[in-house]
Amino acid sequence: FDYYERKEKEDVKQSHLIEEYPKDIEKKVTLLNHFKSYLDQNFKKEEIEHFEDLPELIYVKKWIKTRHAKMFRLSNKVVQVYFKDKTEILL
């Protein structure tokens, strides 16, 4: 898996095996394993596999939660806003 960490306003990518990773990200790997288990139990394998063909992983760089919305800035510079009334906007 790839692990991105923000250092001095720059994203640093580290690649690890799911069996071998630094001790300081153990809680995150545990969460990742729980999420993988959930996907394996609730989705067909074909539905998950097509994500492996993506050229570049898109991830959340920044986020903020307010009373009215949750906002995410993604690594591809897209901004997603999810409003409390269940509406969404992509910028």
Protein Blocks (a to p, Z undefined) as FASTA:
>chain_A
ZZdddeehiacdddddfkbccfklmmmmmmmmmmmmmmmmmpcfklmmmmmmpmbdcddf
bdcddfkbccdddfkopacdddfkopacdZZ
